[in-house]
């Protein structure tokens, strides 16, 4: 028996929940067909998370590729099919692999398994990021170094916490749904152990009846709690740095892990700060959105208020 998972026409961090909902009740050994024939658009998060779906299954799944030629062309440029062919049995017309080329708006889907991969990603995008952030998004030139740090820390989370590899992708496009201006989007996704299990591996972790995926996200993102010992200088501070960067530049950060999703949102977005009781999916899926600069003063982002350890 094969279970068909329908991919929505527009695939981003919000609509991908439809995929997670369909996937959650399917036993791990059951055959899957990921049906993307009617997909018309996908964000970097959507494409990276599709690779994580295959990563999360022991049984190799089938994948029906989009039928729209423009969608096929774009997905091919992102490198999606190159990675998907290693994880899925592809069905439909798959475009011929193009020669690798540099784009001024895109870091192709790139696998992250080792710290060397992280250094390679940051090195590849450094000058490109400067051109995009200053030239296209009107951000201060000083932001370039902070952007590189943010990208590095996002990828390093995969190396240190996932337990297996993941993917990163970066793109700029016009965000018409809410802003009506250009944004740069970083997506970093894996299907590894997730934040809760990672923090549970710490020698200092104390189990609580209130301990769950939501509290693990709050600890990691809002309190900078790490599974590493306090003496390991710099460990566990990556997400805190990412949060500060996003807040300073009126950006948005979302992190999903297990059954919870935390959002740090600016005034231009109305996302819910914390969502719980989501369909379970392993690992961590992160997205960072930094918008084009229109004014002079940064706007403080809103964040989820940490719950107390004795109640919600």
N, C-alpha and C positions, 0 to 999 in steps of 0.2 A: 504494500500500500504506500502511495506517495501523497504527502500533504503539500498542497499548493499554498505558498505564501505570496499574496498579492502586494506588489510594491506600488504605493500611491503615485499619481502622475507627477506631483511635485514633492521632492524628498529633501527634508531638512531636519534639524534637531527636534522640531515639534511633530512633524508628520511621521518621523521614523518610529514614533511610539506605536503606530498602527502595525508596523512590522514586528516589534517586540511583543505586542498583544497576541498576534497570531502565532508567534514562535513559542511563547512560554509554555503552553500546554502540550507541545509535541514531544514525545519521549525522545531521548538522545539518539537511540538507534534507528529511529524511523526515517525513511527516505523523504527528502525535501526537494521541492521545486520552487526556487525563488523566481517568481514571474514578474520581470521588469519590462515586458513588451510594451506596456502603455506609459511607461515613464517618459516625461518630457524634459524634466530639469532635476538636477541634484546638486546640493551644496557640497563642499569638501567633507563636511561631517557625514552627509548621507552616503557618499561613496566609500569613505573610510569605514563607516559602520557596516556597510554591506560586506566588506572583506572580513570584518570581525564576526559576522554571522557564520560564515564558513569556518572561521578559526575556532568557534565555540562548539562545533559539532564533530563527533567522532566519525559519523557516516558522511562520506563525500556527497555533497548536494548537487543537484542540477540547477542551472541558471539560464533562463530565457532572456536574451539580450533585448534592449529596446528596439522597436521597429522604426522609430522616427530617425531619418538620416542625420539631422542636425544633432540630435541627442547622441547618436552613435559616434559622430565625429568628435563631439566635445569629450565624451567619456574616454575615447581613445587618446585624445591629447593629454588627459590627466594621467595616463598610464594605468587606468583601471583594469582594462582587459589583460594587460601583461601580468598583473598580480592575480587577477581573478582566475586566469587559466591554470594557475598552480594550485588553486583551492577548490574550484568548481569544475563540473563538466558543462561547458558552454554550449548553448543551442541557439541557432539563428545565425544571421549574417554578422560575423565579427570582422571589423575593418582590419586591413593589413597593418601590421605594426609599423609606425612611422619612425624615422630616424629621430633620436633624441635631439631636442632643440630647446634653447632658452627662451623663456617668455618674460615680458616685463610685468606680467600680472599673475604669475602662477608658479608655485612650487609643486611639481607633480607629486602624486601619491608616492611616498617614500617609506620603505620599511625601516623600522627602528628595532634593533635587537641588542646592540652594544653601545657603549659610550662613544666609540669611534664613529658610529653612525650619527650620533648627535652632533659631534664636531663637524662632520661632513655636511650635514644639513645647514648648520649655521654659517659655515664657510661659503656654501653655494649661494645663500640668499642674502648675504651681508650687503653687497653693493646694490643688489636689486631692491632690497628693503629700503635703503636710503633713497633711491630714486622714487619709489612708490610713496613712502611716507611723507617725504618733503615735497616732491614734485607733483604728485597727484592728490594727496590728502591734506596738503598744507599744514602738516604737523611740524613742530620745531625740529631742527636738525639734531638736537640733543636727544630726541626720542629714539633715534636709530640704535644706539647702544643698548638702551633699555628694552627695545623690541627684540634684539638678538638674545639678550638674557632671558626674556620671557619665552621665546621659542625654544631656547636651550633647556630651560627648567621644565617646560611642558613635555618635551621629549624625554628628558632624564627621568621623569616619573614612570615612564614605561620600563626603562632599564632597571630601576630600583624597586618597583612595586608590582609590576605586572606578572612576572614569572615566566613570560614568553613575549614574543615580539608584538609590535603594533605598527600603526601607520600614522604619518603626519602629512598634511596637505595645507597649502596656503594659497589664497586667491584674493583678488580684489574685483569687486563689481558694484554696480549701482543697486543700493538696497531700497527699492521703491516701496516695499510693503509698509515700512514705518517711517523711514527717514527721508527718502527722496534725495539721497546723496550717496557718494561712494563710501565703501568700507573695505577694510582688509580683514579677512577671516582666517583664523588658524583653527584647524581641527586636528586633534590628537586622540586616537582611539585604540583600545586594545580589548581583548576578551580574556584577560588574565585573572588574577585572584581578587582584584578589587580592593577598595580602601579598607573595608571592615576586616577582612582576613589579613591584610597586610599589617594593620595596626595591632591586631590580636597576636601577631608573632613577636611583638616587642616584649622584652623581659619585664618591662615596667607596666605592662597593660594589666588593668584590674577589671575583671568581668563584672558587669552590672546587669540587673534585670531589664534596665532601660536601654541597654546597648543594642544598637541596630545600625542599618546602613545610613540612616539620616544622621545619627549622632556621629558616626565615623566620618561622614563628609564634613560636618561642622568642626570636628576636631582637626581634620587635615587642612581644611580651607580657611576656617575662621580663627582657629586657635594655634595653627602651625604645629600641631602634635605630629610626631614622627615615630616610626618603629625603631629608629636608630637611638642609641644611647645619647644622653645629653652631652657627653664628651666629644661626640662626632661633630665637629664644628661645621656649620653650614647645612648639615643634613636636616631635611624637614622644613627648610625655610623657603623652598622653591615656590610653593603655592601662595605663601604670604607675599612674596615679591610679585608674583603674577597678579594677585588681587590689588596690590598698590598701583601697579602699572595700569590696570584696567580702570581703576577708580580715578586716577589722575587724568586720563585722556577720554573720559566720558564713554567708556566702553562697556561691554557686557561680557560676563563670564558665566558659563553654565558647565556644571560637572554632574554627570550621571554615574552612579555605581550601584550595582545590585538592584535594590527596589526603590531607590531614592534619587532625587535630582535637586541640586542646589543651584540657585541663580543669583548672581549679583548684577543688578539692573540699573541703568541710568534713567533719566527722566523721559527719554524718548521710547522706552519700552515698558510694557505692562505685565511682564512675566511674573509668575508666582515665585516668591523667594525660596520656598521649600515645598517639594511635592513628594509625598510618601505613598507607600502601598502600590507602587508601579509593578508591572510584570517584571519578574526577575530576569536579568541578563548579566552575565559575568563581566568582570573587568571594570574599566573606567572609560568613559567617553566625554571628552572635554572640547568645548568650543569657546574661542575668544573672538570678539568682534570689536574693532576699533574704527570709529567713523571719521570721515573727512571733517577737518576743522573749519568752522565758520566764524566763531567768535574768539575772544581773547582769553576769557577766564574758563578754566576747567569746571565741569559740573560734577559734584560728588555723586558717586553711584550709591544706590540703595543696596543693602545686603540683608541676608537672612539673619534675624536676631538669634543668637545661640540659645537653645533651650537649656534650662537648668537640668542638673543630673537627677533631680527628684520629680520632675514633671515636665509636661510639654506645654 
